[in-house]
Amino acid sequence: MLPQGLILYERRDAAPAGFPNALDARTAVKVAEDFLRERGLLTPDVRPDFAVPSPGSPPGHYQVYFTQRHRTLPLLGREWPLFSGYVGVEVSGDTVQAMEAFLLDVEGPAGRRRRVIPADRALRALAAHLDRRGIGEGRLLVDRVELGYWGKTVPGGARWDLAPHWRLLTKDGKSYLVDAFEGRVEESP
């Protein structure tokens, strides 16, 4: 465990040769869940989010992501994802090779209530942002749009604010965040 609550795990022996037990994404998530459960890290507020094949790796090698959830934040009184609180697990074959966890201790809401922009406005803001940067060539396959909370991590900081953000997750696992108050595209986490 490193300062500020970052937990790292790295397998020291070699990865399985040839990935004889190549898995699909669903099985990779199960392997990651079992690993976290055995170590007491699969708490009720940590849920599977998505899994993508690791770029440049052989079949059966996945990056599995979990997102922390929290109920007491003010958006519509339901449970919301905390995009700043995460667990990332690298699965090769049927073995966990590495894990990184950064989980938040949320104090609760502060400030006045504000209206959030609709999801379609967040999509348009992202499209304009990518067009200005010449990214995407006019095509971006968005797999999921979800409202949650995110805040830029403050190096060495013990506290920082989380604000509502739309997260747009593409088919290839790239994540974009759009401020849900102003429609500003944030740097991807």
N, C-alpha and C positions, 0 to 999 in steps of 0.2 A: 504494500500500500504506500503510495506516494503522498506528499503534502497535498492538502485541499481535497482529499477523498478519492483520488484517482487510484483504481486498483488494476494492476497488470498481471497477466499470467502468460508465460511463454514456455512451451515444451522444449526441453533441452536436447532430447535425442532427435534423430533424423525423422523426417516425415516418412510415412509408409511408401515403400518403393512401388512405383507403377500404379498406385491407387487401385488395388485389386477389389476393394469394396466401394466402387464409385456409387455415389448416392445422388438422389434427386433433391430438389430444394426442400420439399416437405420433410424428408428423412433427415436432412442436415439440420433443420429447425429442431427436430426431436432430439438429435444428438446434443445440440447446444443446450436445450432445455434440461436434459438429464444431467449434463455437466454442471450447470448452474444450480440445479436443485441439490445435487450431492454436496455442494460447497456452501449451501445456505444463501445463495445470491438470487435465486428465483423467488423473490418476495411477491406478495399479492399485488404490489403496484408496478411490477416489471412484467411487460407483456411482449410476445413476439410481434415484430413490426413487418420486416421483409427480409428476404434472402436473395442474394444475387451471386452468380458464378464469379469467382475471383478472376479479374482480368489477367490474361496471359498464363493462366494455370491450366493443368489438365482437367478432364472431366472429373466430377466428384469433389471439387475444391470450391467451397462457398464462403462468403461473408454473410453471417447471420446477424441481424440487428434487432435489438429489443429497445422499446421506449418505455420510460417511466410514465406512469399515469398518476393523476391527482384529482381528488373529488372536491376539495374546498375552494378552488378558484372560481371566480364569479360568472363565467360564461354559461348561462342557462341552467345552472345548478346540476350539471352532470359531470361525469368523469372526463378529464381532458388529458391529452398527451403533453408531456413536457419534453419538447424536442432537445432541450439542453441536457436532460438526464437520460443517459443511454447505457447500453451494454452492447459491445460488438464482439462477436465470437468468430474465429477463423476455424472452419471445419475442413479437414482433408480426409477423404475416404470416410471412415467411421470414427475418426479421432479428432479431438480438439487440439489445435496447434497453438493458438493464442487467444487471449481474451483481454478486453479493456472495458472497465466499468467506471462511469462517473455518475453517481446518483445524488440527487439534490434533497435537501431538507427544507421543505417549503414552509414558510411562516404564515402565509395566507394573503388575502387581498389587501391592497392599499390604493388610495386614490379614488377618484370619482368614476362612476360608470360612464362608458362611452359606447357609441354604436360602432360596430365593425363593418367593413366593406363586404359586399357579397363576393362569393367565390369567382363569378365570371369577371369581376373587375380585377381580381388578383391575377387571373389568367391573362387578361389583356395587358396588365402592367408587366408581367413576365415576358410576354411576346414582344412588347415594345423595347424592353431592356435588352433582350437577346438580339433583336434587329439592330439596335444601336451599336452593339458589339460585333455584329456580323456572325453570330453564333446560331446554329440550327438550320440554316438555309431554308427558313420558313416552315420547317417541319419539326415538331416536338411531340412525341407520343407520351402524353401524360396518363399514367396508370391510376393515380389516386390523388385526390385533393382532400386535405383534412385540416380543420381548424384546431389549433393548440397553442401552447405557450413556448416562447423561446427568448433567450437573452444572450448577448455576446458575453462569453466567459471573460472575467476580469483576472488577468494573471496575478497570482498572489492574493487575490481578493477572497474574503470569506463570505461576502454578500454582494448580490447584484439583483437588478430588477428583471423580471420576465414580463413580456408583453404578448398579447394575442398576435399570432402569425398564421397565415395560411401556408401549409407545406404542400408543394406540388412534387410528387414523386413520379419520375419517368419510368418507362418500361425497363430501361437498363440500370435502374437503381440510383440515378442521380437525383439529388434532393435540392429543391429551390425553396427559399422562404420569402414570403411577402408580408410586410407589416400590415396587420389587419385594421389599423386605424388610418394609415396614410397611403397605403398601396406602394410603398417603397420596397424594392427588391433588396434583400440583405445578402451579404456574402454567405455562401453555403457553408454549413458546419463541416 
